[in-house]
Amino acid sequence: MPRTGKPLSVKMSNCGALGWVSDKAGYRYQAVHPVTGAAWPAMPQQLLTLWQDVAAYPAPPEACLINYYAEASKMGSHRDVDEQDFAAPVVSISLGDDAVFHIGGLMRADARTRLTLQSGDVVVLGGASRRAYHGIDRVFNGTSDLLAEGGRYNLTLRRVSLP
């Protein structure tokens, strides 16, 4: 976490031209892994095709943040605002155990709607919801047999720079 250096409750990696990283210096996108200095792996064609199918945006995603949520993992309410063009949606793919997702408004204190995401669900935050606060409240262990160890992966596709 920025400022504190405390670890997040999710394990993170990336693929694509840019990766989203978090450390004491803050949040940012960068072209290489912060520890190894290696470029991120290429984004699989299946993810690029999904983006084309659901994003309604003329340029491809540049980053795919890969978060692994174990049973006790959560993601606090946050907004995705480090990108240059808010006309580009954020596309999120859930794989594995069910999780409670919340989405609110433009203010952290706004009322939230909660829904359970299941393996294979895709959420597109675009238009008015693009800058809404959102997060994961809970993971329901054992609701999917996709991952032998349980838990869930969330793949988040983002266009970072202007087309």
DSSP file (Angstrom, degrees, kcal/mol; ACC not computed):
  #  RESIDUE AA STRUCTURE BP1 BP2  ACC     N-H-->O    O-->H-N    N-H-->O    O-->H-N    TCO  KAPPA ALPHA  PHI   PSI    X-CA   Y-CA   Z-CA
    1    1 A M     >        0   0    0      0, 0.0     4,-2.7     0, 0.0     5,-0.1   0.000 360.0 360.0 360.0 139.9    0.0    0.0    0.0
    2    2 A P  T  4  +     0   0    0      0, 0.0     2,-2.6     0, 0.0    22,-0.2  -0.246 360.0   4.3 -56.6 150.7    1.2    3.5   -0.7
    3    3 A R  T  4 S+     0   0    0     21,-1.3    21,-0.1     1,-0.2    22,-0.0  -0.242 134.1  49.9  68.8 -49.5    2.6    5.4    2.3
    4    4 A T  T  4 S-     0   0    0     -2,-2.6    -1,-0.2     2,-0.1    20,-0.1   0.802  86.8-143.7 -90.5 -29.4    2.3    2.4    4.7
    5    5 A G     <  +     0   0    0     -4,-2.7    19,-0.1     1,-0.3    -2,-0.1   0.487  46.7 149.6  76.9   2.4    4.0   -0.4    2.7
    6    6 A K        -     0   0    0     -4,-0.2    -1,-0.3    -5,-0.1    -2,-0.1  -0.417  51.2-108.3 -67.3 142.7    1.4   -2.8    4.2
    7    7 A P        -     0   0    0      0, 0.0     2,-0.1     0, 0.0    -1,-0.1  -0.398  27.3-117.6 -71.5 149.3    0.6   -5.7    1.8
    8    8 A L        -     0   0    0      2,-0.2    67,-0.1     1,-0.1     4,-0.1  -0.410  22.2-120.2 -73.3 161.0   -2.7   -5.9    0.0
    9    9 A S  S    S+     0   0    0     65,-0.3    61,-0.5    -2,-0.1     2,-0.3   0.566  94.1  70.0 -82.8  -6.9   -4.9   -8.9    0.8
   10   10 A V  S    S-     0   0    0     59,-0.1     2,-0.4    64,-0.1    -2,-0.2  -0.797  82.0-126.1-106.3 152.0   -4.8  -10.0   -2.8
   11   11 A K  E     -A   68   0A   0     57,-2.0    57,-2.9    -2,-0.3     2,-0.3  -0.807  34.9-158.5 -92.7 139.7   -1.9  -11.4   -4.8
   12   12 A M  E     +A   67   0A   0     -2,-0.4     2,-0.3    55,-0.2    55,-0.2  -0.902  25.5 150.1-128.2 148.5   -1.3   -9.4   -8.0
   13   13 A S  E     -A   66   0A   0     53,-1.8    53,-3.1    -2,-0.3     2,-0.3  -0.886  23.4-143.8-152.9-175.7    0.4   -9.7  -11.4
   14   14 A N  E     -A   65   0A   0     -2,-0.3     2,-0.3    51,-0.2    51,-0.2  -0.963   9.3-164.2-148.6 161.2   -0.2   -8.3  -14.9
   15   15 A C  E     +A   64   0A   0     49,-1.6    49,-1.9    -2,-0.3    27,-0.2  -0.964  51.5  55.4-143.2 160.7   -0.1   -9.1  -18.6
   16   16 A G  S    S-     0   0    0     25,-3.5    24,-0.3    -2,-0.3    47,-0.2  -0.537 102.6 -52.7 109.1 179.7   -0.1   -6.7  -21.5
   17   17 A A  S    S+     0   0    0     45,-0.3     2,-0.3    44,-0.2    23,-0.2   0.808 124.5  34.2 -64.1 -31.0    2.1   -3.8  -22.5
   18   18 A L  B     -b   63   0A   0     44,-2.5    46,-0.5    -3,-0.2     2,-0.4  -0.943  68.6-156.2-127.4 148.0    1.6   -2.1  -19.2
   19   19 A G  E     -F   30   0B   0     11,-3.0    11,-2.4    -2,-0.3     2,-0.5  -0.941  18.4-127.5-121.3 147.0    1.2   -3.4  -15.6
   20   20 A W  E     -F   29   0B   0     -2,-0.4     2,-0.3     9,-0.2     9,-0.2  -0.819  34.6-177.8 -92.7 126.5   -0.5   -1.7  -12.7
   21   21 A V  E     -F   28   0B   0      7,-3.2     7,-2.0    -2,-0.5     2,-0.4  -0.892  15.9-161.8-126.7 156.1    1.8   -1.7   -9.6
   22   22 A S  E     +F   27   0B   0     -2,-0.3     2,-0.3     5,-0.2     5,-0.2  -0.998  26.7 134.6-137.1 130.5    1.4   -0.5   -6.0
   23   23 A D  E >  S-F   26   0B   0      3,-1.6     3,-1.8    -2,-0.4   -20,-0.1  -0.866  71.8 -66.7-154.6-170.2    4.2    0.2   -3.6
   24   24 A K  T 3  S+     0   0    0      1,-0.3   -21,-1.3    -2,-0.3     3,-0.1   0.784 128.8  60.1 -59.4 -25.5    5.2    2.9   -1.1
   25   25 A A  T 3  S-     0   0    0      1,-0.3    -1,-0.3   -23,-0.1     2,-0.3   0.674 116.2-107.6 -76.3 -16.7    5.7    5.3   -4.0
   26   26 A G  E <   -F   23   0B   0     -3,-1.8    -3,-1.6     2,-0.1     2,-0.3  -0.814  45.7 -40.2 127.5-167.6    2.1    5.0   -5.0
   27   27 A Y  E     +F   22   0B   0     -2,-0.3     2,-0.3    -5,-0.2    -5,-0.2  -0.783  65.1 141.5 -99.7 143.3    0.0    3.5   -7.7
   28   28 A R  E     -F   21   0B   0     -7,-2.0    -7,-3.2    -2,-0.3     2,-0.4  -0.983  46.2-111.2-168.6 165.1    1.1    3.6  -11.4
   29   29 A Y  E     +F   20   0B   0     -2,-0.3     2,-0.3    -9,-0.2    -9,-0.2  -0.875  38.5 170.0-101.9 141.6    1.3    1.8  -14.7
   30   30 A Q  E     -F   19   0B   0    -11,-2.4   -11,-3.0    -2,-0.4    -2,-0.0  -0.988  40.2-125.9-150.8 158.4    4.7    0.7  -16.0
   31   31 A A  S    S+     0   0    0     -2,-0.3     9,-1.0   -13,-0.2     2,-0.3   0.582  88.8  50.2 -81.5 -11.9    6.0   -1.5  -18.8
   32   32 A V  B    S-G   39   0C   0      7,-0.2     7,-0.2   -13,-0.1   -13,-0.1  -0.913  92.1 -94.0-131.2 155.5    8.2   -3.8  -16.6
   33   33 A H     >  -     0   0    0      5,-3.2     4,-1.8    -2,-0.3    -2,-0.1  -0.435  35.9-131.4 -61.9 134.2    7.8   -5.9  -13.4
   34   34 A P  T  4 S+     0   0    0      0, 0.0    -1,-0.1     0, 0.0   -13,-0.0   0.711 100.8  31.8 -67.4 -19.8    9.0   -3.7  -10.4
   35   35 A V  T  4 S+     0   0    0      3,-0.1    -2,-0.0     0, 0.0    -3,-0.0   0.846 128.8  31.6-101.1 -48.5   11.2   -6.5   -9.0
   36   36 A T  T  4 S-     0   0    0      2,-0.1     3,-0.1     1,-0.0    -4,-0.0   0.744  87.9-137.4 -85.6 -24.1   12.6   -8.4  -12.0
   37   37 A G     <  +     0   0    0     -4,-1.8     2,-0.2     1,-0.3    -1,-0.0   0.484  58.0 136.7  77.1   2.2   12.6   -5.6  -14.6
   38   38 A A        -     0   0    0      1,-0.1    -5,-3.2    -6,-0.1    -1,-0.3  -0.505  62.2-102.8 -80.8 149.8   11.2   -8.0  -17.1
   39   39 A A  B     -G   32   0C   0     -7,-0.2    -7,-0.2    -2,-0.2    -1,-0.1  -0.365  43.9-100.3 -64.4 150.4    8.4   -6.9  -19.5
   40   40 A W        -     0   0    0     -9,-1.0   -25,-0.2   -24,-0.3    -1,-0.1  -0.403  46.8 -94.4 -67.5 150.2    4.9   -8.2  -18.6
   41   41 A P        -     0   0    0      0, 0.0   -25,-3.5     0, 0.0    -1,-0.1  -0.269  51.5 -89.3 -61.4 154.6    3.8  -11.3  -20.6
   42   42 A A        -     0   0    0    -27,-0.2     3,-0.0     1,-0.1    -3,-0.0  -0.277  44.3-104.3 -62.8 150.8    1.7  -10.6  -23.7
   43   43 A M        -     0   0    0    -28,-0.1    -1,-0.1    18,-0.1     5,-0.1  -0.647  42.0-109.6 -77.0 130.1   -2.1  -10.3  -23.2
   44   44 A P    >>  -     0   0    0      0, 0.0     4,-1.5     0, 0.0     3,-0.9  -0.264  19.7-121.6 -61.0 146.2   -3.8  -13.5  -24.5
   45   45 A Q  H 3> S+     0   0    0      1,-0.3     4,-2.6     2,-0.2     5,-0.2   0.828 109.9  64.7 -57.5 -34.4   -5.9  -13.1  -27.7
   46   46 A Q  H 3> S+     0   0    0      1,-0.2     4,-2.1     2,-0.2    -1,-0.3   0.869 103.4  47.2 -59.8 -36.6   -9.0  -14.4  -25.9
   47   47 A L  H <> S+     0   0    0     -3,-0.9     4,-2.3     2,-0.2    -1,-0.2   0.882 110.9  50.8 -72.2 -38.1   -8.9  -11.3  -23.6
   48   48 A L  H  X S+     0   0    0     -4,-1.5     4,-2.1     2,-0.2    -2,-0.2   0.892 111.4  49.0 -64.5 -38.9   -8.4   -9.0  -26.6
   49   49 A T  H  X S+     0   0    0     -4,-2.6     4,-2.0     2,-0.2    -2,-0.2   0.912 109.2  51.6 -66.7 -42.9  -11.3  -10.6  -28.3
   50   50 A L  H  X S+     0   0    0     -4,-2.1     4,-1.9     2,-0.2     5,-0.3   0.931 108.5  52.2 -58.8 -45.4  -13.5  -10.2  -25.2
   51   51 A W  H  X S+     0   0    0     -4,-2.3     4,-2.9     1,-0.2     5,-0.4   0.931 108.9  50.0 -55.3 -47.8  -12.6   -6.5  -25.0
   52   52 A Q  H  < S+     0   0    0     -4,-2.1     4,-0.4     1,-0.2    -1,-0.2   0.869 112.1  49.5 -59.0 -36.6  -13.6   -6.1  -28.7
   53   53 A D  H  < S+     0   0    0     -4,-2.0    -1,-0.2     1,-0.1    -2,-0.2   0.816 128.1  16.4 -73.7 -31.7  -16.9   -7.8  -27.9
   54   54 A V  H  < S+     0   0    0     -4,-1.9    -2,-0.2    -3,-0.3    -3,-0.2   0.635 108.7  70.3-120.3 -17.5  -17.9   -5.8  -24.8
   55   55 A A     <  -     0   0    0     -4,-2.9    -3,-0.1    -5,-0.3    -2,-0.1   0.798  68.0-153.9 -81.8 -27.9  -15.9   -2.5  -24.5
   56   56 A A        +     0   0    0     -5,-0.4    -4,-0.1    -4,-0.4    -3,-0.1   0.930  53.3 126.5  51.7  47.8  -17.3   -0.4  -27.4
   57   57 A Y        -     0   0    0     -6,-0.2    -1,-0.2    -5,-0.1    -2,-0.1  -0.996  63.8-133.4-136.8 139.2  -14.0    1.4  -27.5
   58   58 A P  S    S+     0   0    0      0, 0.0    -1,-0.0     0, 0.0    -2,-0.0   0.642  84.5  59.0 -74.0 -14.7  -11.8    1.9  -30.6
   59   59 A A  S    S-     0   0    0      1,-0.1    -2,-0.1   100,-0.0     3,-0.1  -0.845  85.2-110.7-116.5 152.1   -8.4    1.0  -29.1
   60   60 A P        -     0   0    0      0, 0.0     2,-0.1     0, 0.0   -12,-0.1  -0.258  40.6 -90.7 -75.2 164.4   -7.3   -2.3  -27.4
   61   61 A P        -     0   0    0      0, 0.0    98,-0.3     0, 0.0   -44,-0.2  -0.421  28.6-164.2 -69.7 151.1   -6.6   -2.6  -23.7
   62   62 A E        +     0   0    0     96,-2.5   -44,-2.5     1,-0.2     2,-0.4   0.586  69.7  41.6-107.6 -18.2   -3.0   -2.1  -22.6
   63   63 A A  E     -bC  18 158A   0     95,-2.1    95,-2.5   -46,-0.2     2,-0.4  -0.986  51.1-171.1-136.9 141.2   -3.1   -3.6  -19.2
   64   64 A C  E     -AC  15 157A   0    -49,-1.9   -49,-1.6   -46,-0.5     2,-0.5  -0.918  16.4-157.2-128.2 105.3   -4.6   -6.7  -17.6
   65   65 A L  E     -AC  14 156A   0     91,-2.4    91,-2.6    -2,-0.4     2,-0.6  -0.706   7.0-156.0 -81.1 128.5   -4.4   -6.7  -13.8
   66   66 A I  E     -AC  13 155A   0    -53,-3.1   -53,-1.8    -2,-0.5     2,-0.5  -0.927  13.1-176.7-110.9 110.7   -4.6  -10.2  -12.5
   67   67 A N  E     -AC  12 154A   0     87,-2.6    87,-2.5    -2,-0.6     2,-0.5  -0.915  12.5-156.5-109.3 132.5   -5.8  -10.4   -8.8
   68   68 A Y  E     -AC  11 153A   0    -57,-2.9   -57,-2.0    -2,-0.5     2,-0.6  -0.947   8.8-162.5-107.1 124.1   -6.0  -13.6   -6.9
   69   69 A Y  E     - C   0 152A   0     83,-3.3    83,-2.3    -2,-0.5    28,-0.2  -0.926   1.6-161.5-107.3 114.1   -8.4  -13.5   -4.0
   70   70 A A    >   -     0   0    0     -2,-0.6     3,-1.6   -61,-0.5    81,-0.1  -0.276  47.7 -80.6 -78.0 178.7   -8.1  -16.2   -1.3
   71   71 A E  T 3  S+     0   0    0      1,-0.3    68,-0.7    -2,-0.1    70,-0.1   0.850 130.9  39.0 -53.6 -42.2  -11.0  -16.9    1.0
   72   72 A A  T 3  S+     0   0    0     66,-0.1    -1,-0.3   -63,-0.1     2,-0.1   0.418  91.4 117.5 -91.9   2.2  -10.3  -14.0    3.4
   73   73 A S    <   +     0   0    0     -3,-1.6     2,-0.3   -64,-0.1    66,-0.2  -0.373  36.0 172.9 -74.7 149.4   -9.3  -11.5    0.7
   74   74 A K        -     0   0    0     64,-0.1     2,-0.4    -2,-0.1   -65,-0.3  -0.913  26.3-140.7-142.0 167.3  -11.2   -8.3    0.0
   75   75 A M  E     -H  136   0D   0     61,-2.4    61,-1.5    -2,-0.3     3,-0.1  -0.935  27.9-132.2-134.3 113.4  -10.7   -5.2   -2.1
   76   76 A G  E     -     0   0D   0     -2,-0.4     2,-0.2    59,-0.2    58,-0.2  -0.076  40.9 -74.2 -61.3 162.8  -11.8   -2.0   -0.5
   77   77 A S  E    S+     0   0D   0     58,-0.1     2,-0.3    56,-0.1    58,-0.2  -0.393  72.0 149.0 -62.1 126.1  -14.0    0.6   -2.2
   78   78 A H  E     -H  134   0D   0     56,-2.4    56,-2.3    -2,-0.2     2,-0.4  -0.922  39.8-125.8-150.9 169.7  -11.9    2.4   -4.8
   79   79 A R        -     0   0    0     -2,-0.3     2,-1.0    54,-0.2    54,-0.1  -0.954  19.7-128.6-122.7 146.3  -12.1    4.1   -8.2
   80   80 A D        +     0   0    0     50,-0.4     3,-0.1    -2,-0.4    52,-0.1  -0.807  53.9 139.1 -92.6  98.0  -10.1    3.4  -11.3
   81   81 A V        +     0   0    0     -2,-1.0    -1,-0.1     1,-0.1     5,-0.1   0.127  36.6  93.5-131.2  20.1   -8.9    6.9  -12.1
   82   82 A D        +     0   0    0     -3,-0.1     2,-0.2   -54,-0.0   -53,-0.1   0.377  67.3  95.5 -94.8   4.7   -5.2    6.4  -13.2
   83   83 A E  S    S-     0   0    0     -3,-0.1    78,-0.2     1,-0.1    77,-0.1  -0.560  73.4-132.7 -95.2 160.7   -6.1    6.2  -16.9
   84   84 A Q  S    S+     0   0    0     76,-3.0     2,-0.5     1,-0.2    77,-0.2   0.788  90.3  44.5 -84.7 -28.7   -6.0    9.0  -19.4
   85   85 A D    >   -     0   0    0     74,-0.3     3,-1.6    75,-0.3    -1,-0.2  -0.921  56.6-170.0-125.1 107.4   -9.4    8.5  -21.1
   86   86 A F  T 3  S+     0   0    0     -2,-0.5    41,-0.2     1,-0.3    -1,-0.1   0.505  82.7  76.7 -75.9  -1.8  -12.4    7.8  -19.0
   87   87 A A  T 3  S+     0   0    0     39,-0.1    -1,-0.3     2,-0.1    40,-0.2   0.718  79.1  85.1 -74.2 -20.6  -14.4    7.0  -22.2
   88   88 A A  S <  S-     0   0    0     -3,-1.6   -32,-0.1    71,-0.1    -5,-0.1  -0.709  82.9-135.2 -79.9 125.5  -12.5    3.7  -22.1
   89   89 A P        -     0   0    0      0, 0.0    70,-0.5     0, 0.0     2,-0.5  -0.212   7.5-120.3 -74.5 169.6  -14.4    1.3  -19.9
   90   90 A V  E     -ED 125 158A   0     35,-2.1    35,-3.0    68,-0.1     2,-0.5  -0.969  27.5-158.3-106.0 125.9  -12.9   -1.0  -17.3
   91   91 A V  E     -ED 124 157A   0     66,-2.0    66,-3.4    -2,-0.5     2,-0.4  -0.934   7.8-168.7-112.5 125.1  -13.7   -4.7  -18.1
   92   92 A S  E     -ED 123 156A   0     31,-3.0    31,-2.7    -2,-0.5     2,-0.5  -0.948   5.6-164.7-121.1 129.4  -13.6   -7.2  -15.3
   93   93 A I  E     -ED 122 155A   0     62,-2.7    62,-2.4    -2,-0.4     2,-0.4  -0.955   9.2-150.9-116.5 127.2  -13.7  -11.0  -15.6
   94   94 A S  E     + D   0 154A   0     27,-2.7    26,-3.7    -2,-0.5     2,-0.4  -0.828  16.4 177.2 -99.2 133.1  -14.4  -13.2  -12.6
   95   95 A L  E     + D   0 153A   0     58,-2.6    58,-3.2    -2,-0.4     2,-0.3  -0.992  49.6   2.0-136.1 126.7  -13.0  -16.8  -12.5
   96   96 A G  E    S+ D   0 152A   0     -2,-0.4    23,-0.5    56,-0.2    56,-0.3  -0.789 103.9  26.3 106.3-146.4  -13.4  -19.2   -9.6
   97   97 A D  S    S-     0   0    0     54,-2.8    44,-0.1    -2,-0.3    -2,-0.1  -0.112  84.4 -98.0 -59.4 150.8  -15.3  -18.8   -6.3
   98   98 A D  E     -I  140   0D   0     42,-0.5    42,-2.8    41,-0.1     2,-0.3  -0.270  42.6-168.9 -62.4 152.8  -18.3  -16.5   -6.0
   99   99 A A  E     -IJ 139 117D   0     18,-1.9    18,-3.3    40,-0.2     2,-0.7  -0.995  26.0-117.5-146.0 148.2  -17.7  -13.0   -4.6
  100  100 A V  E     -IJ 138 116D   0     38,-2.6    37,-2.8    -2,-0.3    38,-0.8  -0.796  34.3-167.6 -87.6 118.7  -19.8  -10.1   -3.3
  101  101 A F  E     -IJ 136 115D   0     14,-3.1    14,-2.4    -2,-0.7     2,-0.4  -0.851   1.0-161.9-104.6 138.3  -19.1   -7.1   -5.5
  102  102 A H  E     -IJ 135 114D   0     33,-2.7    33,-1.8    -2,-0.4     2,-0.4  -0.948   7.7-174.4-121.8 148.6  -20.3   -3.6   -4.6
  103  103 A I  E     +IJ 134 113D   0     10,-2.2    10,-3.0    -2,-0.4    31,-0.2  -0.998  11.3 164.3-137.8 135.3  -20.7   -0.5   -6.7
  104  104 A G        -     0   0    0     29,-3.2     8,-0.1    -2,-0.4     7,-0.1  -0.068  35.9 -77.0-119.9-139.6  -21.6    2.9   -5.5
  105  105 A G        -     0   0    0      2,-0.6    28,-2.7    27,-0.1    -1,-0.3  -0.209  58.3 -70.2-113.4-155.6  -21.5    6.4   -6.9
  106  106 A L  S    S+     0   0    0     26,-0.2     2,-0.4    -2,-0.1     3,-0.0   0.595 114.9  64.3 -80.7 -11.9  -18.9    9.1   -7.4
  107  107 A M  S >  S-     0   0    0      1,-0.1     3,-1.7    26,-0.1    -2,-0.6  -0.906  84.5-129.3-111.6 142.5  -18.5    9.7   -3.7
  108  108 A R  T 3  S+     0   0    0     -2,-0.4    -1,-0.1     1,-0.3   -31,-0.0   0.836 109.0  53.7 -57.7 -33.6  -17.2    7.1   -1.3
  109  109 A A  T 3  S+     0   0    0     -5,-0.1    -1,-0.3    -3,-0.0     3,-0.1   0.505  82.8 117.5 -83.0  -3.9  -20.2    7.6    1.0
  110  110 A D  S <  S-     0   0    0     -3,-1.7    -5,-0.0     1,-0.1     0, 0.0  -0.224  79.6 -85.7 -61.7 153.7  -22.8    7.1   -1.7
  111  111 A A        -     0   0    0     -7,-0.1     2,-0.4     1,-0.1    -1,-0.1  -0.243  47.8-138.6 -58.2 148.2  -25.2    4.2   -1.4
  112  112 A R        -     0   0    0     -8,-0.1     2,-0.5    -3,-0.1    -8,-0.2  -0.868   7.9-148.7-115.7 145.5  -23.9    0.9   -2.7
  113  113 A T  E     -J  103   0D   0    -10,-3.0   -10,-2.2    -2,-0.4     2,-0.4  -0.934  19.6-156.6-105.7 135.2  -25.5   -1.9   -4.7
  114  114 A R  E     +J  102   0D   0     -2,-0.5     2,-0.3   -12,-0.2   -12,-0.2  -0.905  16.5 168.4-115.3 141.9  -24.2   -5.4   -4.0
  115  115 A L  E     -J  101   0D   0    -14,-2.4   -14,-3.1    -2,-0.4     2,-0.6  -0.988  34.9-113.5-146.5 154.8  -24.3   -8.4   -6.3
  116  116 A T  E     -J  100   0D   0     -2,-0.3     2,-0.4   -16,-0.2   -16,-0.2  -0.789  26.7-152.5 -92.9 123.1  -22.8  -11.8   -6.3
  117  117 A L  E     -J   99   0D   0    -18,-3.3   -18,-1.9    -2,-0.6     2,-0.2  -0.802  12.2-162.8 -94.1 134.2  -20.3  -12.4   -9.1
  118  118 A Q    >   -     0   0    0     -2,-0.4     3,-2.4   -20,-0.2   -24,-0.3  -0.703  38.5 -70.3-111.3 165.7  -19.9  -16.0  -10.3
  119  119 A S  T 3  S+     0   0    0    -23,-0.5   -24,-0.3     1,-0.3    -1,-0.1  -0.324 122.5  23.9 -57.2 127.9  -17.2  -17.7  -12.3
  120  120 A G  T 3  S+     0   0    0    -26,-3.7    -1,-0.3     1,-0.4   -25,-0.1   0.230  87.7 136.5  98.7 -12.3  -17.4  -16.4  -15.9
  121  121 A D    <   -     0   0    0     -3,-2.4   -27,-2.7   -27,-0.2     2,-0.4  -0.418  38.3-157.5 -68.8 143.8  -19.2  -13.2  -15.1
  122  122 A V  E     -E   93   0A   0    -29,-0.2     2,-0.5    -2,-0.1   -29,-0.2  -0.991   4.5-165.3-123.5 129.1  -18.0  -10.1  -16.9
  123  123 A V  E     -E   92   0A   0    -31,-2.7   -31,-3.0    -2,-0.4     2,-0.6  -0.956   2.6-161.4-114.9 131.8  -18.6   -6.6  -15.5
  124  124 A V  E     -E   91   0A   0     -2,-0.5     2,-0.9   -33,-0.2   -33,-0.2  -0.955   1.9-163.4-113.7 115.9  -18.1   -3.5  -17.7
  125  125 A L  E     +E   90   0A   0    -35,-3.0   -35,-2.1    -2,-0.6     2,-0.3  -0.855  38.4 135.7 -97.0 102.9  -17.7   -0.2  -15.9
  126  126 A G    >   +     0   0    0     -2,-0.9     3,-1.7   -37,-0.2     4,-0.1  -0.879  47.0   9.8-140.8 170.6  -18.4    2.4  -18.6
  127  127 A G  G >  S-     0   0    0     -2,-0.3     3,-1.4     1,-0.3     4,-0.3  -0.333 131.7  -2.6  59.0-132.3  -20.3    5.6  -19.1
  128  128 A A  G 3  S+     0   0    0      1,-0.3     3,-0.4     2,-0.1    -1,-0.3   0.769 138.1  53.4 -63.9 -26.2  -21.6    7.0  -15.8
  129  129 A S  G X  S+     0   0    0     -3,-1.7     3,-1.8     1,-0.2    -1,-0.3   0.542  80.8  95.0 -85.8  -5.4  -20.3    4.0  -13.8
  130  130 A R  T <  S+     0   0    0     -3,-1.4   -50,-0.4     1,-0.3    -1,-0.2   0.854  95.4  31.3 -56.5 -38.6  -16.7    4.4  -15.1
  131  131 A R  T 3  S+     0   0    0     -3,-0.4    -1,-0.3    -4,-0.3     2,-0.1   0.134  92.1 128.3-107.0  20.1  -15.6    6.4  -12.1
  132  132 A A    <   -     0   0    0     -3,-1.8   -52,-0.3     1,-0.1   -26,-0.2  -0.449  66.9-106.2 -75.1 147.4  -17.9    4.8   -9.5
  133  133 A Y        +     0   0    0    -28,-2.7   -29,-3.2   -26,-0.2     2,-0.3  -0.528  53.4 159.5 -67.9 139.1  -16.5    3.5   -6.3
  134  134 A H  E     +HI  78 103D   0    -56,-2.3   -56,-2.4   -31,-0.2     2,-0.3  -0.967   8.0 149.2-156.2 165.7  -16.5   -0.3   -6.3
  135  135 A G  E     - I   0 102D   0    -33,-1.8   -33,-2.7    -2,-0.3     2,-0.5  -0.983  44.4 -85.5-180.0-178.6  -14.9   -3.3   -4.6
  136  136 A I  E     -HI  75 101D   0    -61,-1.5   -61,-2.4    -2,-0.3   -35,-0.2  -0.960  28.7-178.4-114.0 122.2  -15.1   -6.9   -3.4
  137  137 A D  E     -     0   0D   0    -37,-2.8     2,-0.3    -2,-0.5   -36,-0.1   0.811  64.8  -4.7 -87.9 -33.7  -16.6   -7.4    0.1
  138  138 A R  E     - I   0 100D   0    -38,-0.8   -38,-2.6   -63,-0.1     2,-0.4  -0.991  51.4-140.4-163.5 147.2  -16.3  -11.2    0.4
  139  139 A V  E     - I   0  99D   0    -68,-0.7     2,-1.0    -2,-0.3   -40,-0.2  -0.958  20.2-140.4-112.6 133.7  -15.3  -14.4   -1.3
  140  140 A F  E >   - I   0  98D   0    -42,-2.8     3,-1.2    -2,-0.4   -42,-0.5  -0.803  23.3-140.7 -96.8  99.1  -17.4  -17.5   -0.8
  141  141 A N  T 3  S+     0   0    0     -2,-1.0     9,-0.1     1,-0.2   -71,-0.0  -0.273  78.9  19.1 -61.2 138.4  -14.9  -20.4   -0.6
  142  142 A G  T 3  S+     0   0    0      2,-0.2    -1,-0.2     9,-0.1     8,-0.0   0.578  83.4 116.2  82.9  10.4  -15.8  -23.7   -2.2
  143  143 A T  S <  S+     0   0    0     -3,-1.2     2,-0.3   -45,-0.1    -2,-0.1   0.522  78.4  36.5 -89.4  -4.9  -18.5  -22.3   -4.6
  144  144 A S        -     0   0    0     -4,-0.1    -2,-0.2     3,-0.1     3,-0.2  -0.989  58.7-155.0-141.5 149.5  -16.5  -23.2   -7.7
  145  145 A D  S    S+     0   0    0     -2,-0.3     3,-0.0     1,-0.1    -1,-0.0   0.188  70.7 103.3-105.9  16.1  -14.3  -26.1   -8.6
  146  146 A L  S    S+     0   0    0      1,-0.2     2,-0.5     2,-0.1    -1,-0.1   0.899  82.2  43.9 -63.3 -41.8  -12.3  -24.1  -11.2
  147  147 A L  S >  S-     0   0    0      4,-0.2     3,-1.6    -3,-0.2    -1,-0.2  -0.923  74.3-147.6-110.5 124.3   -9.3  -23.7   -8.8
  148  148 A A  T 3  S+     0   0    0     -2,-0.5    -1,-0.1     1,-0.3     3,-0.1   0.858 102.4  44.9 -57.1 -37.1   -8.1  -26.7   -6.8
  149  149 A E  T 3  S-     0   0    0      1,-0.3    -1,-0.3    -3,-0.1     2,-0.0   0.483 112.1-127.6 -86.0  -2.5   -7.0  -24.5   -4.0
  150  150 A G    <   +     0   0    0     -3,-1.6    -1,-0.3     1,-0.1     2,-0.1  -0.242  61.7  98.8  80.6-176.9  -10.2  -22.4   -4.1
  151  151 A G        -     0   0    0    -11,-0.1   -54,-2.8    -7,-0.1     2,-0.3  -0.412  64.3 -93.3  90.7-170.9  -10.4  -18.6   -4.3
  152  152 A R  E     -CD  69  96A   0    -83,-2.3   -83,-3.3   -56,-0.3     2,-0.4  -0.991  15.0-140.8-146.2 151.8  -10.9  -16.5   -7.3
  153  153 A Y  E     -CD  68  95A   0    -58,-3.2   -58,-2.6    -2,-0.3     2,-0.5  -0.906  13.1-163.0-107.1 142.5   -9.1  -14.7  -10.0
  154  154 A N  E     -CD  67  94A   0    -87,-2.5   -87,-2.6    -2,-0.4     2,-0.6  -0.996   2.6-161.6-123.5 125.7  -10.2  -11.3  -11.3
  155  155 A L  E     -CD  66  93A   0    -62,-2.4   -62,-2.7    -2,-0.5     2,-0.6  -0.934   7.1-166.0-106.6 121.6   -8.8  -10.1  -14.6
  156  156 A T  E     -CD  65  92A   0    -91,-2.6   -91,-2.4    -2,-0.6     2,-0.4  -0.930   3.2-158.7-116.4 114.4   -9.2   -6.4  -15.1
  157  157 A L  E     +CD  64  91A   0    -66,-3.4   -66,-2.0    -2,-0.6     2,-0.4  -0.747  17.4 174.4 -93.3 133.4   -8.7   -5.0  -18.6
  158  158 A R  E     -CD  63  90A   0    -95,-2.5   -96,-2.5    -2,-0.4   -95,-2.1  -0.998  33.3-141.1-140.8 142.5   -7.9   -1.3  -19.0
  159  159 A R        -     0   0    0    -70,-0.5   -74,-0.3    -2,-0.4   -71,-0.1  -0.924  25.9-177.9 -93.6 121.8   -6.9    1.1  -21.7
  160  160 A V        +     0   0    0     -2,-0.6   -76,-3.0   -77,-0.1   -75,-0.3   0.891  55.7  38.6 -93.1 -45.5   -4.4    3.4  -20.0
  161  161 A S  S    S-     0   0    0    -78,-0.2   -76,-0.1   -77,-0.2   -78,-0.0  -0.562  93.9 -83.6-108.0 169.4   -3.4    6.0  -22.6
  162  162 A L              0   0    0     -2,-0.2    -1,-0.1     1,-0.1    -2,-0.1  -0.395 360.0 360.0 -68.1 146.6   -5.2    7.9  -25.3
  163  163 A P              0   0    0      0, 0.0    -1,-0.1     0, 0.0    -2,-0.0   0.515 360.0 360.0 -65.0 360.0   -5.7    6.0  -28.6
